Amino acid sequence: MPMIRLRLLTILFVIGCMSGFSPSAAGQSPDPDRKEYAFSNYDVTIHLRPDGALDVRETLRLDVIAGTFSSMYREVEMSNLDSLGHVSVMGAETSVDSLSVARSDGDLMLRWQYPERSEPASFDISYRAYGALRSEDGMNMLKWTAIGTEIDVPVSDVDVTLMLPSEIAIPRDSLSLTPEPEAVRSSGGGWSISFAKDSLDAGTGYSVEATFPERFNAPERFDGRDVLKGLAFALVTFFAFLGAYLIRRRRNPPPEVMARTPQMPPYEAARMLGEYRASRMHGAMVFDLARRGHLTLRADKSESWLSSTTTITVEVHPDESDLRPFEETFLNELSKHDTLDKMRSDMSTFRQEQRTEVRKALVERGWLFDRSRPYLQASALAVGTLALTIGVIGWAIVQHVPAAVYVVGPLIGVSIGSLFFIGSRYAPTEEGRRLRAQINAFIDKAKSDIESLSDSDPERAAEQFPELLPWLLLSDDVSASWIEEQGEKIEASGVEDVLPAWLRQTGGSPEATLFVVYVAAITSTGDAGGAVAASTAGGVAGAGAGGAGGGGAGAS
């Protein structure tokens, strides 16, 4: 049976020292700054009380090798304890002048002062620990770390005694002990179990474990299996929602339509394709306005020995006779900025407002259905469920209730799955679904036409690409590598002027393929499609892993 490892006790002894010196060998100068010590004896007695608490007494002997010392501290790890009380420290050869008990990073720090001395000293530390026992499969389990790995000096003559009271009446053959004890003696109807270790190297811990038939209503322990159970329940619940969502979509497939040019501008088409692709609205509008002669883009390339940078400058020259009011408003705002980078950084609020305006217009035309009320209600329910889940998790951890995974797991699945199942806040109407299908079919055909023309008629492909670019930006399948691939085919065939008059490169050495200028311009709008953005943006990420740290020991 797997045993619970209650890291109940992390011992960190720091010996404070006052100035002094130890006798030195004849002919050698003493070093007053040298401090050295070890523990020549360490005894721990753990008495299990009838109420399940532990009375613990630790007797340690500080063996002074060099220097003088006047303070010590002892840190009790509280991660697997409920509380600690009845704390006292007494000295055998010396008095304890003061004792302080305080929290330190969640653990309990006991610090005491005593008269400065260069001789060995013994101290008795006593306290009562609550919440040490755990339960699993009808058994009570106790694991006690008598010597923590944080002690960085040698420890000799270690003795640990576990006392089990007669009130719990445990038969010897029902008592499982680790490591093998030196002796198990009957004591007043209970048991006195002795463990011993001759010596421990610095940084070496020593723990004892006892398992016996359940006598205490102790919290159950958490382990990896409980986490896996919770995850399994969460996944089952989530996939139930996912399955319902897919069934709903299958029952209502996109209508079959002809691939015709949509009777709407690309920026409206972007919003018809959903919230995700609506973010590409203004990128599509920039290139649509450019091909219609309302603005000119210049790729200004600057180079250094370390890198090169391309800045897309914008010249606005609108023709009001060929502009919708929405486009005219956009151009007026764009004229205040001389580069696409500034449009991206300084017009974010304006662009969001325009996306909202387009969405409202599509709702008014009957192409989108406003599901705000049920959407917000479902979202509030999902968020509330998630908040409840977090609360249950916190309660389960504090109260040590592994069975909570049977509630937490499904709640997680419900909160995440319901958000997935809710769908979009603004869903297409039946007419809008036909329009969305038509837009997708046209975009797919435009991509296929460019690929075909790049092989069969490169010159025609070079002419068609800028005309179709506003629509191609709305495709998730158009990436930077795809654009460059088509450009390489076109330029390899001998087509010289592959860029339209409204897009030119100035400054710096020419690109290997001029279609790279398209990529630079698309990326600069800040509304690049997911595939283009992902394949052109670079980044460096770092990750580190750390574990629960112990402590050190030192002299001051």
Solvent accessible surface area in square Angstrom, and as a share of the most:
residue,aa,sasa,rsa
1,M,125,0.56
2,P,74,0.46
3,M,54,0.24
4,I,15,0.08
5,R,117,0.43
6,L,0,0.00
7,R,81,0.30
8,L,0,0.00
9,L,2,0.01
10,T,16,0.10
11,I,0,0.00
12,L,17,0.08
13,F,1,0.00
14,V,30,0.17
15,I,0,0.00
16,G,9,0.08
17,C,18,0.11
18,M,100,0.45
19,S,103,0.66
20,G,19,0.19
21,F,129,0.54
22,S,29,0.19
23,P,129,0.81
24,S,51,0.33
25,A,63,0.49
26,A,106,0.82
27,G,89,0.85
28,Q,122,0.54
29,S,104,0.67
30,P,66,0.42
31,D,84,0.43
32,P,72,0.45
33,D,114,0.59
34,R,117,0.43
35,K,55,0.23
36,E,66,0.30
37,Y,16,0.06
38,A,18,0.14
39,F,1,0.00
40,S,42,0.27
41,N,29,0.15
42,Y,0,0.00
43,D,47,0.24
44,V,1,0.01
45,T,53,0.31
46,I,0,0.00
47,H,79,0.35
48,L,0,0.00
49,R,65,0.24
50,P,74,0.46
51,D,93,0.48
52,G,11,0.11
53,A,3,0.02
54,L,0,0.00
55,D,44,0.23
56,V,4,0.02
57,R,129,0.47
58,E,0,0.00
59,T,39,0.23
60,L,0,0.00
61,R,80,0.29
62,L,1,0.00
63,D,49,0.25
64,V,21,0.12
65,I,81,0.41
66,A,1,0.01
67,G,1,0.01
68,T,14,0.08
69,F,1,0.00
70,S,13,0.09
71,S,16,0.10
72,M,1,0.00
73,Y,27,0.10
74,R,0,0.00
75,E,24,0.11
76,V,0,0.00
77,E,15,0.07
78,M,14,0.06
79,S,76,0.49
80,N,34,0.17
81,L,14,0.07
82,D,83,0.43
83,S,47,0.30
84,L,25,0.13
85,G,20,0.19
86,H,129,0.58
87,V,35,0.20
88,S,48,0.31
89,V,13,0.07
90,M,133,0.60
91,G,25,0.24
92,A,79,0.62
93,E,84,0.37
94,T,17,0.10
95,S,65,0.42
96,V,39,0.23
97,D,94,0.49
98,S,57,0.37
99,L,65,0.32
100,S,60,0.38
101,V,71,0.41
102,A,57,0.44
103,R,144,0.53
104,S,34,0.22
105,D,150,0.78
106,G,45,0.44
107,D,28,0.15
108,L,18,0.09
109,M,25,0.11
110,L,0,0.00
111,R,100,0.36
112,W,0,0.00
113,Q,73,0.32
114,Y,6,0.02
115,P,61,0.39
116,E,82,0.37
117,R,53,0.19
118,S,48,0.31
119,E,102,0.46
120,P,39,0.24
121,A,0,0.00
122,S,14,0.09
123,F,1,0.00
124,D,35,0.18
125,I,0,0.00
126,S,35,0.23
127,Y,6,0.02
128,R,49,0.18
129,A,0,0.00
130,Y,74,0.28
131,G,18,0.18
132,A,1,0.01
133,L,7,0.03
134,R,3,0.01
135,S,4,0.02
136,E,21,0.09
137,D,114,0.59
138,G,45,0.43
139,M,43,0.19
140,N,0,0.00
141,M,0,0.00
142,L,3,0.01
143,K,22,0.09
144,W,0,0.00
145,T,9,0.05
146,A,0,0.00
147,I,1,0.00
148,G,3,0.03
149,T,75,0.44
150,E,10,0.05
151,I,3,0.02
152,D,66,0.34
153,V,20,0.11
154,P,75,0.47
155,V,3,0.01
156,S,43,0.28
157,D,68,0.35
158,V,1,0.00
159,D,53,0.28
160,V,1,0.01
161,T,33,0.19
162,L,2,0.01
163,M,46,0.21
164,L,5,0.02
165,P,14,0.09
166,S,50,0.32
167,E,119,0.53
168,I,11,0.06
169,A,67,0.52
170,I,9,0.05
171,P,67,0.42
172,R,96,0.35
173,D,133,0.69
174,S,37,0.24
175,L,11,0.05
176,S,62,0.40
177,L,25,0.12
178,T,68,0.40
179,P,49,0.31
180,E,150,0.67
181,P,17,0.10
182,E,130,0.58
183,A,24,0.19
184,V,40,0.23
185,R,137,0.50
186,S,84,0.54
187,S,48,0.31
188,G,80,0.77
189,G,55,0.52
190,G,2,0.02
191,W,49,0.17
192,S,18,0.11
193,I,0,0.00
194,S,25,0.16
195,F,3,0.01
196,A,34,0.26
197,K,88,0.37
198,D,129,0.67
199,S,66,0.43
200,L,8,0.04
201,D,111,0.57
202,A,51,0.39
203,G,36,0.35
204,T,57,0.33
205,G,29,0.27
206,Y,24,0.09
207,S,30,0.19
208,V,4,0.02
209,E,26,0.12
210,A,0,0.00
211,T,4,0.02
212,F,0,0.00
213,P,33,0.21
214,E,77,0.34
215,R,98,0.36
216,F,24,0.10
217,N,157,0.81
218,A,14,0.11
219,P,40,0.25
220,E,88,0.40
221,R,21,0.08
222,F,77,0.32
223,D,31,0.16
224,G,50,0.48
225,R,121,0.44
226,D,16,0.08
227,V,101,0.58
228,L,117,0.58
229,K,86,0.37
230,G,11,0.10
231,L,97,0.48
232,A,51,0.39
233,F,74,0.31
234,A,9,0.07
235,L,81,0.41
236,V,105,0.60
237,T,25,0.15
238,F,43,0.18
239,F,111,0.46
240,A,65,0.50
241,F,54,0.23
242,L,38,0.19
243,G,27,0.26
244,A,43,0.33
245,Y,42,0.16
246,L,88,0.44
247,I,90,0.46
248,R,101,0.37
249,R,137,0.50
250,R,196,0.72
251,R,198,0.72
252,N,80,0.41
253,P,80,0.50
254,P,95,0.60
255,P,30,0.19
256,E,168,0.75
257,V,42,0.24
258,M,134,0.60
259,A,39,0.30
260,R,151,0.55
261,T,76,0.44
262,P,6,0.04
263,Q,161,0.72
264,M,14,0.06
265,P,10,0.07
266,P,6,0.04
267,Y,5,0.02
268,E,13,0.06
269,A,0,0.00
270,A,0,0.00
271,R,6,0.02
272,M,0,0.00
273,L,14,0.07
274,G,13,0.13
275,E,100,0.45
276,Y,134,0.51
277,R,43,0.16
278,A,4,0.03
279,S,53,0.34
280,R,3,0.01
281,M,0,0.00
282,H,0,0.00
283,G,0,0.00
284,A,0,0.00
285,M,1,0.00
286,V,0,0.00
287,F,0,0.00
288,D,4,0.02
289,L,0,0.00
290,A,0,0.00
291,R,82,0.30
292,R,59,0.21
293,G,42,0.41
294,H,1,0.01
295,L,0,0.00
296,T,17,0.10
297,L,0,0.00
298,R,63,0.23
299,A,0,0.00
300,D,53,0.27
301,K,25,0.11
302,S,70,0.45
303,E,93,0.42
304,S,69,0.45
305,W,226,0.79
306,L,135,0.67
307,S,74,0.47
308,S,63,0.41
309,T,80,0.46
310,T,44,0.25
311,T,42,0.24
312,I,0,0.00
313,T,36,0.21
314,V,13,0.08
315,E,98,0.44
316,V,39,0.22
317,H,84,0.38
318,P,63,0.39
319,D,74,0.38
320,E,124,0.56
321,S,104,0.67
322,D,66,0.34
323,L,23,0.11
324,R,99,0.36
325,P,112,0.70
326,F,23,0.10
327,E,0,0.00
328,E,57,0.25
329,T,65,0.38
330,F,0,0.00
331,L,1,0.01
332,N,84,0.43
333,E,37,0.17
334,L,0,0.00
335,S,67,0.43
336,K,145,0.62
337,H,28,0.13
338,D,80,0.41
339,T,16,0.09
340,L,0,0.00
341,D,47,0.24
342,K,94,0.40
343,M,0,0.00
344,R,92,0.34
345,S,77,0.49
346,D,90,0.47
347,M,1,0.00
348,S,60,0.38
349,T,95,0.55
350,F,36,0.15
351,R,17,0.06
352,Q,92,0.41
353,E,104,0.47
354,Q,4,0.02
355,R,48,0.17
356,T,37,0.22
357,E,96,0.43
358,V,6,0.03
359,R,47,0.17
360,K,111,0.47
361,A,30,0.23
362,L,0,0.00
363,V,45,0.26
364,E,149,0.67
365,R,112,0.41
366,G,32,0.31
367,W,44,0.16
368,L,3,0.02
369,F,114,0.47
370,D,65,0.34
371,R,49,0.18
372,S,21,0.14
373,R,183,0.67
374,P,69,0.44
375,Y,60,0.23
376,L,91,0.45
377,Q,106,0.47
378,A,32,0.25
379,S,21,0.14
380,A,67,0.52
381,L,132,0.66
382,A,1,0.01
383,V,92,0.53
384,G,38,0.37
385,T,17,0.10
386,L,73,0.36
387,A,61,0.47
388,L,103,0.51
389,T,1,0.01
390,I,113,0.57
391,G,45,0.43
392,V,28,0.16
393,I,60,0.31
394,G,34,0.32
395,W,132,0.46
396,A,4,0.03
397,I,104,0.53
398,V,102,0.58
399,Q,92,0.41
400,H,31,0.14
401,V,41,0.24
402,P,6,0.04
403,A,52,0.40
404,A,7,0.05
405,V,16,0.09
406,Y,111,0.42
407,V,79,0.46
408,V,16,0.09
409,G,0,0.00
410,P,40,0.25
411,L,32,0.16
412,I,51,0.26
413,G,1,0.01
414,V,50,0.29
415,S,1,0.01
416,I,90,0.46
417,G,0,0.00
418,S,20,0.13
419,L,85,0.42
420,F,89,0.37
421,F,64,0.26
422,I,14,0.07
423,G,30,0.29
424,S,45,0.29
425,R,85,0.31
426,Y,14,0.05
427,A,26,0.20
428,P,28,0.18
429,T,39,0.22
430,E,114,0.51
431,E,105,0.47
432,G,0,0.00
433,R,38,0.14
434,R,124,0.45
435,L,22,0.11
436,R,65,0.24
437,A,13,0.10
438,Q,35,0.16
439,I,0,0.00
440,N,46,0.24
441,A,27,0.21
442,F,23,0.10
443,I,3,0.02
444,D,87,0.45
445,K,98,0.42
446,A,2,0.02
447,K,37,0.16
448,S,60,0.39
449,D,49,0.26
450,I,0,0.00
451,E,58,0.26
452,S,66,0.43
453,L,39,0.19
454,S,4,0.03
455,D,101,0.52
456,S,86,0.55
457,D,63,0.32
458,P,26,0.16
459,E,110,0.49
460,R,107,0.39
461,A,0,0.00
462,A,9,0.07
463,E,94,0.42
464,Q,39,0.17
465,F,0,0.00
466,P,8,0.05
467,E,72,0.32
468,L,25,0.13
469,L,0,0.00
470,P,0,0.00
471,W,18,0.06
472,L,0,0.00
473,L,3,0.02
474,L,0,0.00
475,S,6,0.04
476,D,67,0.35
477,D,96,0.50
478,V,2,0.01
479,S,21,0.14
480,A,5,0.04
481,S,75,0.48
482,W,22,0.08
483,I,0,0.00
484,E,53,0.24
485,E,81,0.36
486,Q,3,0.01
487,G,0,0.00
488,E,100,0.45
489,K,71,0.30
490,I,0,0.00
491,E,48,0.21
492,A,91,0.71
493,S,64,0.41
494,G,54,0.52
495,V,30,0.17
496,E,157,0.70
497,D,91,0.47
498,V,2,0.01
499,L,9,0.04
500,P,23,0.15
501,A,79,0.61
502,W,28,0.10
503,L,0,0.00
504,R,76,0.28
505,Q,41,0.18
506,T,61,0.36
507,G,50,0.48
508,G,49,0.47
509,S,56,0.36
510,P,109,0.69
511,E,45,0.20
512,A,111,0.86
513,T,10,0.06
514,L,46,0.23
515,F,0,0.00
516,V,41,0.23
517,V,5,0.03
518,Y,0,0.00
519,V,10,0.06
520,A,25,0.19
521,A,0,0.00
522,I,0,0.00
523,T,49,0.29
524,S,11,0.07
525,T,0,0.00
526,G,39,0.37
527,D,8,0.04
528,A,19,0.15
529,G,1,0.01
530,G,26,0.25
531,A,27,0.21
532,V,2,0.01
533,A,39,0.30
534,A,80,0.62
535,S,62,0.40
536,T,49,0.29
537,A,76,0.59
538,G,79,0.76
539,G,75,0.72
540,V,154,0.89
541,A,101,0.78
542,G,78,0.75
543,A,112,0.87
544,G,79,0.76
545,A,110,0.86
546,G,82,0.79
547,G,71,0.68
548,A,93,0.72
549,G,68,0.66
550,G,55,0.53
551,G,38,0.36
552,G,45,0.43
553,A,22,0.17
554,G,34,0.33
555,A,51,0.39
556,S,97,0.62
